[in-house]
Amino acid sequence: MINRNVWLQIMQQFFRNPETHFFITEPTPCPYLQGKKERRLIADTRGCDESVVQSLLSDNGFRRSHDVLYTPFCEDCKACLPV
C-alpha cells in the first residue's frame, strides 16, 4: 500500500495537473489465478509532470502500460502485489 506521505505528494501533483485521473476498473477474470476476479486502480498521467508522478507511483507498486499506470486493487487477494 502507498504510505501517507507518498499519497500526499501524488495528490499535490494531481491538483496541479487536473488532467490526471484515477479510476477503479470493474471486476474481470484474473489473468493469474483461475476462478478469481481482479480490479485495478488506474492512474492516467497524461499531461502531468511524468518525472514526479510516474516515479512516485512506480516506486509504490504501480505498473506502466503506455500512458497509464495501474496497480492491483482486489478486495480479497494480494497474490500479485510486488514485495
N, C-alpha and C positions, 0 to 999 in steps of 0.2 A: 504494500500500500504506500501511497505517496504521503510523506510526512507534512506536517502543517506549514513549515517554512517554505518548502518547495511549492506547495499548493498556493501559498500567498504570492510567490514570485510569478507563477503561471498566471494567476488571476490579474496581477498588475499588468502583465503583458497583454492579457485578454482585453482589459478595459482601455488600454492604449491603442489596441487594434480590434475594433468591434467586428471586423470581418472574420475573426477566429471564432469557430463554433464547436461545441461539444454535443455529441449525440450518443444515445444508447440504442443499440440495434434490438430488434425483436428476436426472441429465441429461434435458433436454427439448429439443425443437426450438427453435433460436434464433429469436426474433421479428425479428431484424435481418439476419442473414446466412444465406442459403439453404444448406442442407446442413450447417450447423454445429449443435452442441449447446451448451446453456447450463446452468450451475448457478448458484445464488445462495446467498450467506451471508446468513441472515435473523436479525435481532435482534428478538425480541418484547419490547418495552419496557413493556408494560402493568404498572402498579404501581411503576415506578421513578421516580426524580427526572427527569422529562422534560426539564427545563431544562438538565440536565447531560449525560445520556447521549445524548439525541437531538441536541443541539448538537454534541457530540464526534463522533458518528457521521456526521452530515450534513457537517461540516467535513472529513471524511476519505473522501468519496466514496459514502456510503450515500444511498439514495433512500428516500422515505417513501410508504407506501400504507396509509392508515388508522392503526392502532396498530403497524404493523410497518415496520421499516426493513430494507433489503436492499442488497446490492452484488453486482455480477457476480463470480463465483468460478470462472471457466472455467480449465481446466488449460492449454490450448494457444492461448488467444486473449485479447487485451486490447483489441480493437477498440472496445468501447463504454465503456471506463473514462474518467471525466472527466479533463481535463487541468488 
